[in-house]
Amino acid sequence: MEEQQTHTHEAPAKTTDKKKKRSGWRKFFLTLIWLAFLGAAGAGGWYGWNYYQAARPTGDAAYIDSLTQRAEAGNLKAQSELAAAYWNGSRTEKNDTLALRWAKIAAERGSGNAQLILARMYDTGKGVKADNVEAYHWYYESARRGIAIAQRETGLRLFEGNGTPQDYAQAARWLKRAADKGDSQALLALARCYREGKGVGRNVKQAIALLERADSTGETIAARELGHIYNDTVAHDSAKAVFWYQKAALKGDAWSQNFVGDWRYNMKEYKKAVEMYQRAADQGNAEAQYSLAYCYEHGEGVEKNLTTAAAWYEKAADQGNVKARFCLGCVYDELKQPEQAFKAYNAAAEAGHADALNNLAYCYLYGQGVTADTNKGIALLRKAAAEGSVLAWRNLGDCYYNGKGVALDYRQAVHWYTQAAEAGDKNAQYQLGICYENGQGVLKDILAANRWYDKANEP
């Protein structure tokens, strides 16, 4: 029995060693195969996990896919968010067509945010034909659901009669709702209602309070409007007006910068004026561009530079500033560029500038930048005189006094010199003194001559 037990113990031990050896080789070969597979996957790139990752949407694409699936399944929030994503180009490429599709679906189901997007689309004509009535409808629907921007836009359209009949009272109500939520533009508009007494009782103090609140939100225009109130209304206070205009100017408001520039200029603080004009001019303010050019032309607050003056006059003129176009011609005259001067005068004259007509007449009379034509010159001079150009009055006097383009006629010369002299033209005053001194076209009168010489010599 003991021998059998010993025998039975030995046999199993041998069997186990063989299995372990076979199992070890099997694991070795399996490991080699697995490593080879992983190597192939790594080398091939599009196999295995890499292929799965490349094909699987990630990040923004996954977000839009998920949003689209939920939207197509009827989830209202997803439909609204998808419309916003396509409208704003948020986490996907901007697509007005898809924005319109989802905005319509969500808006008709009562989403205030989607209704606002739809209103914006009809308002701007992006993705759909512009329609003020439809824009107002959707702004109103969004406003009813408490969207502050929509409440403000609804109020503005009621105030202006844009897409809906004008109704100041309703406008004020909607603007107040948006203003109560801190909408800065609604605060501005509601302040206007109180300032003008439209839709509410006129209350300048309330307008000021609303504008100060808007200013505290960083709204630049609020400071400018406060300047207007203290500059124009019964609450007139010059110091406060300047304070608010300067605050708006420092915040970057171009209109206020130009105003402060004028204020500084009138105080003869030319350098500070130029600084303000420059800021506003750089933002495209035509009046500031004109004023800056004037400073360069006359060397006030800055070194005189006619070329720079011409450049700024040109910018202002291109924005429709007719007096800048006229002054541009004067600068070209001083730069000895008669052809350019003629073009500028001609353009200003066609826009109705009387003194430009006068200068254009001079070009024709003396052949400056154009072939001389005295008949045309005199005709233009008479037209300018009829439109009230003091320069034309004096120049007509010169033409009659010298017989330039017309028969010499001292009486007519005195007539035109008198008109110009009484309007303050120094040259006409001097010439009128000569006529009285010499008895040309008028009885000789030394006292009268002295009076006009004195006038001509006054600062």
C-alpha positions in Angstrom: 0.0 0.0 0.0 2.8 2.4 0.9 4.6 1.6 -2.4 1.4 2.3 -4.3 1.0 5.6 -2.6 4.5 6.5 -3.4 4.0 5.6 -7.1 0.8 7.5 -7.4 2.5 10.6 -6.0 5.3 10.5 -8.5 3.3 10.2 -11.7 1.1 13.3 -11.3 4.3 15.4 -10.6 5.7 14.5 -14.0 2.4 15.3 -15.8 2.2 18.8 -14.2 5.7 19.8 -15.4 4.8 19.0 -19.0 1.6 21.0 -18.9 3.5 24.0 -17.5 6.1 23.8 -20.3 3.4 23.6 -22.9 1.4 26.5 -21.3 4.5 28.7 -21.3 5.2 28.2 -25.0 1.6 28.9 -25.8 1.7 32.2 -23.9 4.9 33.1 -25.6 3.5 32.5 -29.1 0.3 34.3 -28.3 2.2 37.3 -27.0 4.3 37.4 -30.2 1.1 37.3 -32.3 -0.5 40.1 -30.2 2.6 42.3 -30.4 2.6 41.7 -34.2 -1.0 42.8 -34.4 -0.4 45.9 -32.4 2.6 46.7 -34.6 0.5 46.4 -37.7 -2.2 48.5 -36.2 0.4 51.2 -35.3 2.1 51.1 -38.7 -1.2 51.0 -40.7 -2.7 54.0 -38.8 -6.2 53.4 -40.0 -6.5 49.9 -38.4 -7.8 49.2 -34.9 -8.2 51.9 -32.3 -6.7 54.7 -34.4 -9.2 54.0 -37.1 -12.0 54.1 -34.6 -10.8 57.3 -33.1 -10.5 59.0 -36.5 -14.0 57.9 -37.5 -15.6 58.9 -34.2 -16.8 62.6 -33.9 -15.0 64.4 -31.1 -15.2 67.8 -29.5 -17.3 70.4 -31.3 -18.4 67.9 -34.0 -19.6 65.5 -31.3 -21.5 68.3 -29.5 -23.3 69.4 -32.7 -24.1 65.8 -33.6 -25.5 65.2 -30.2 -27.5 68.5 -30.3 -28.8 67.6 -33.8 -29.9 64.1 -32.7 -31.8 65.6 -29.7 -33.3 68.4 -31.8 -34.5 65.9 -34.5 -36.0 63.9 -31.6 -38.1 66.9 -30.7 -36.1 68.4 -27.8 -37.1 72.1 -27.7 -34.0 73.2 -25.8 -31.7 71.4 -28.2 -33.6 72.9 -31.2 -33.1 76.4 -29.8 -29.4 75.8 -28.9 -28.8 74.4 -32.4 -30.4 77.5 -34.0 -28.1 79.7 -31.8 -25.0 77.6 -32.7 -25.6 78.0 -36.5 -26.6 81.7 -36.2 -23.6 82.7 -34.1 -21.1 80.2 -35.6 -20.6 78.8 -32.1 -18.7 75.5 -32.1 -19.6 75.0 -35.7 -19.5 76.9 -39.0 -22.0 79.7 -39.3 -24.9 78.6 -41.4 -27.9 81.0 -41.8 -30.0 78.4 -43.6 -29.8 75.9 -40.8 -30.2 78.6 -38.2 -33.4 79.7 -39.9 -34.7 76.1 -40.0 -34.2 75.4 -36.4 -35.1 78.9 -35.2 -38.5 78.6 -36.9 -39.2 75.2 -35.4 -38.2 76.3 -31.9 -39.8 79.7 -32.2 -43.2 78.3 -33.2 -43.0 76.0 -30.2 -42.5 79.0 -27.9 -38.7 79.3 -27.3 -38.0 82.9 -26.4 -34.3 82.6 -27.4 -35.2 81.1 -30.8 -37.8 83.8 -31.3 -35.1 86.4 -30.7 -32.9 84.8 -33.3 -35.7 84.6 -35.8 -36.5 88.3 -35.2 -32.8 89.2 -35.8 -32.8 87.3 -39.1 -35.9 89.1 -40.3 -34.4 92.4 -39.0 -31.0 92.0 -40.8 -32.2 90.1 -43.8 -29.6 87.4 -43.2 -30.8 83.9 -44.2 -34.2 85.3 -45.1 -35.7 88.3 -46.8 -35.8 91.3 -44.5 -39.2 92.0 -43.2 -39.8 94.7 -40.5 -43.3 93.4 -39.7 -42.1 89.8 -39.2 -39.1 91.1 -37.2 -41.4 93.1 -34.8 -43.7 90.1 -34.5 -41.0 87.8 -33.3 -39.3 90.5 -31.1 -42.7 90.9 -29.4 -43.2 87.2 -28.9 -39.7 86.9 -27.4 -40.3 89.9 -25.2 -43.4 88.3 -23.8 -41.2 85.5 -22.6 -39.0 87.8 -20.7 -36.0 88.2 -23.0 -34.5 91.6 -22.1 -33.0 92.3 -25.6 -36.3 91.5 -27.2 -38.2 93.8 -24.8 -35.8 96.6 -25.6 -36.1 96.0 -29.4 -39.9 95.8 -29.1 -39.9 99.2 -27.3 -37.6 100.8 -29.8 -39.8 99.7 -32.7 -43.0 100.9 -31.0 -41.2 104.2 -30.4 -40.1 104.5 -34.1 -43.2 102.9 -35.7 -40.9 100.3 -37.3 -42.9 97.2 -38.3 -45.8 98.3 -36.1 -47.9 101.4 -35.5 -46.1 104.0 -33.4 -47.1 103.9 -29.8 -45.0 105.9 -27.3 -46.8 104.7 -24.2 -46.4 101.0 -25.1 -42.8 101.7 -26.1 -42.0 103.2 -22.7 -43.6 100.1 -20.9 -41.4 97.7 -22.8 -38.3 99.8 -22.5 -38.9 100.0 -18.7 -39.0 96.2 -18.5 -35.7 95.9 -20.3 -34.2 98.8 -18.3 -35.2 97.1 -15.0 -33.1 94.2 -16.1 -30.1 96.4 -16.6 -30.1 96.7 -20.5 -28.0 99.7 -21.1 -29.5 100.6 -24.5 -33.0 100.4 -23.0 -31.9 102.8 -20.2 -30.7 105.2 -22.9 -34.0 105.0 -24.8 -36.2 105.3 -21.7 -34.2 108.4 -20.7 -35.1 109.9 -24.1 -38.7 109.2 -23.4 -38.5 111.1 -20.1 -36.4 113.9 -21.6 -38.9 114.4 -24.5 -42.0 113.5 -22.6 -43.0 110.7 -25.0 -45.0 107.9 -23.6 -44.4 109.2 -20.1 -44.5 112.6 -18.4 -41.5 114.8 -19.2 -39.0 114.4 -16.3 -35.5 115.6 -16.9 -34.4 114.4 -13.4 -35.6 110.9 -14.2 -33.8 111.1 -17.6 -30.6 112.1 -15.8 -30.9 109.2 -13.3 -31.4 106.7 -16.1 -28.4 108.0 -18.0 -26.2 108.0 -15.0 -27.2 104.3 -14.4 -26.4 103.5 -18.0 -23.1 105.3 -17.7 -22.3 103.1 -14.6 -22.6 100.1 -16.9 -19.9 101.5 -19.2 -22.2 102.8 -21.9 -20.2 105.5 -23.6 -23.2 107.2 -25.3 -24.8 107.8 -21.9 -22.1 110.3 -20.9 -22.6 112.1 -24.2 -26.3 112.3 -23.7 -25.8 113.7 -20.2 -23.6 116.3 -21.8 -26.5 117.2 -24.1 -29.0 117.5 -21.3 -26.8 119.9 -19.3 -25.9 121.8 -22.5 -29.4 122.2 -24.0 -32.2 121.9 -21.5 -33.6 123.7 -18.5 -31.1 121.8 -16.4 -28.4 123.9 -18.2 -25.0 123.7 -16.5 -22.0 124.4 -18.7 -19.5 122.9 -16.2 -21.5 119.6 -15.9 -21.9 119.5 -19.7 -18.2 119.8 -20.3 -17.6 117.2 -17.5 -19.8 114.6 -19.2 -18.5 115.4 -22.7 -15.0 115.0 -21.5 -15.9 111.7 -19.9 -17.5 110.4 -23.1 -14.4 111.7 -25.0 -12.1 109.8 -22.8 -14.2 106.7 -23.3 -13.6 107.0 -27.0 -16.8 108.7 -28.3 -15.8 110.5 -31.5 -18.6 113.1 -31.4 -17.6 114.1 -27.8 -14.0 114.2 -28.7 -14.7 116.7 -31.5 -16.9 118.8 -29.2 -14.1 118.9 -26.6 -11.7 119.8 -29.4 -13.9 122.8 -30.4 -14.2 123.8 -26.7 -10.4 123.7 -26.3 -9.9 125.6 -29.6 -12.3 128.3 -28.5 -10.3 128.7 -25.3 -7.2 129.0 -27.5 -5.8 125.8 -26.1 -4.8 124.7 -29.6 -2.5 121.8 -28.7 -5.2 120.1 -26.5 -7.7 120.8 -29.3 -5.5 119.1 -31.9 -5.2 116.1 -29.6 -8.9 115.7 -29.4 -9.4 116.4 -33.1 -6.8 113.7 -33.9 -8.6 111.1 -31.8 -12.0 111.8 -33.4 -10.5 112.1 -36.9 -8.8 108.7 -36.5 -12.2 107.3 -35.9 -13.6 108.8 -39.1 -15.4 111.8 -37.7 -15.7 114.2 -40.6 -16.1 117.4 -38.6 -12.9 116.5 -36.6 -11.1 115.7 -39.8 -12.0 119.1 -41.2 -10.9 120.9 -37.9 -7.7 118.9 -37.8 -6.9 119.9 -41.4 -7.7 123.5 -40.5 -5.2 123.4 -37.7 -2.5 122.0 -40.0 -3.3 124.6 -42.6 -2.9 127.5 -40.2 -0.3 126.0 -37.9 -2.5 126.2 -34.8 -1.5 123.7 -32.1 0.7 121.9 -34.5 3.4 122.8 -37.0 2.0 124.1 -40.3 1.9 121.4 -43.0 -0.2 122.0 -46.1 0.3 118.5 -47.4 -1.1 117.0 -44.2 -3.9 119.5 -44.2 -4.8 118.5 -47.7 -4.9 114.8 -46.7 -7.3 115.5 -43.9 -9.5 117.8 -45.9 -9.7 115.1 -48.5 -10.9 112.5 -46.0 -13.6 114.9 -44.7 -14.6 115.8 -48.2 -15.0 112.2 -49.2 -17.6 111.9 -46.4 -19.6 114.7 -47.9 -18.2 117.7 -46.0 -18.5 120.4 -48.6 -16.6 123.1 -46.7 -13.7 120.7 -46.5 -13.8 120.3 -50.3 -13.7 124.1 -50.7 -10.8 124.4 -48.2 -9.0 121.6 -50.1 -9.1 123.8 -53.2 -7.6 126.7 -51.2 -4.8 124.5 -49.9 -4.0 123.4 -53.5 -3.9 127.0 -54.5 -1.3 127.7 -51.8 0.6 124.6 -52.9 0.7 126.1 -56.4 -1.3 123.2 -57.8 -4.0 125.1 -59.9 -5.5 122.0 -61.7 -6.1 120.3 -58.4 -7.5 123.5 -56.9 -9.9 123.9 -59.9 -11.2 120.3 -59.4 -11.8 120.8 -55.7 -13.6 124.2 -56.3 -15.7 122.7 -59.1 -16.8 119.8 -56.9 -17.7 122.1 -54.0 -19.5 124.5 -56.3 -21.6 121.6 -57.7 -22.5 120.8 -54.1 -23.8 124.3 -53.6 -20.9 126.0 -51.8 -21.2 129.8 -52.7 -17.6 130.7 -52.0 -16.5 127.8 -54.1 -18.5 129.3 -57.0 -16.6 132.5 -56.4 -13.2 130.8 -56.5 -14.3 128.8 -59.5 -15.2 132.1 -61.2 -11.7 133.4 -60.4 -10.2 130.3 -62.1 -12.1 131.0 -65.3 -11.4 134.8 -65.2 -7.7 134.3 -64.9 -7.1 130.9 -66.4 -6.1 129.2 -63.2 -6.2 125.4 -63.7 -8.5 125.8 -66.7 -8.7 127.7 -70.0 -9.6 131.3 -69.3 -13.3 132.2 -70.1 -14.2 135.7 -68.8 -17.9 135.3 -69.7 -18.2 132.1 -67.7 -16.2 133.6 -64.9 -18.6 136.6 -64.6 -21.6 134.4 -64.8 -20.3 132.2 -62.0 -19.4 135.3 -60.0 -23.0 136.7 -60.3 -24.4 133.3 -59.3 -22.1 133.3 -56.2 -23.1 136.8 -55.3 -26.8 135.9 -55.6 -26.2 133.1 -53.2 -24.7 135.5 -50.6 -21.0 135.0 -51.1 -19.3 138.1 -49.5 -16.1 137.2 -51.5 -18.2 137.4 -54.7 -19.6 140.8 -53.8 -16.0 142.1 -53.3 -14.7 140.5 -56.5 -17.6 141.8 -58.6 -16.6 145.2 -57.2 -13.0 144.6 -58.4 -14.3 143.5 -61.9 -16.3 146.7 -62.3 -13.5 148.9 -60.8 -10.9 147.4 -63.2 -13.1 146.6 -66.2 -12.3 142.9 -65.9 -14.9 140.9 -67.9 -17.3 143.8 -67.8 -17.3 147.5 -68.8 -15.6 149.7 -66.2 -18.2 151.1 -63.9 -17.3 152.8 -60.7 -20.9 153.1 -59.5 -21.3 149.4 -59.8 -17.9 148.9 -58.1 -19.0 151.0 -55.1 -22.3 149.1 -54.9 -20.6 145.8 -54.6 -17.8 147.0 -52.4 -20.3 148.5 -50.0 -22.2 145.2 -49.6 -19.0 143.4 -48.9 -17.6 146.1 -46.7 -20.7 146.2 -44.5 -20.4 142.4 -44.2 -16.9 142.9 -42.7 -14.6 142.2 -45.7 -11.4 144.1 -45.0 -10.3 144.3 -48.6 -13.7 145.7 -49.7 -13.5 148.3 -46.8 -10.1 149.4 -48.0 -11.2 149.6 -51.6 -14.3 151.6 -50.6 -12.0 154.0 -48.8 -10.1 154.5 -52.0 -13.3 155.3 -53.9 -14.4 157.9 -51.3 -10.9 159.4 -51.3 -10.8 159.7 -55.1 -14.5 160.4 -55.7 -14.8 157.2 -57.9 -18.5 156.2 -58.3 -19.4 158.3 -55.3 -18.9 162.0 -54.2 -15.5 162.6 -52.8 -15.6 162.4 -49.0 -12.4 162.3 -47.0 -14.3 161.7 -43.7 -16.1 158.7 -45.2 -12.8 157.4 -46.7 -11.2 157.6 -43.2 -14.0 155.7 -41.7 -13.6 152.9 -44.1 -9.8 152.9 -43.7 -10.3 152.7 -40.0 -12.6 149.7 -40.4 -10.1 148.0 -42.6 -7.4 148.5 -40.0 -9.5 147.1 -37.1 -8.4 143.7 -35.8 
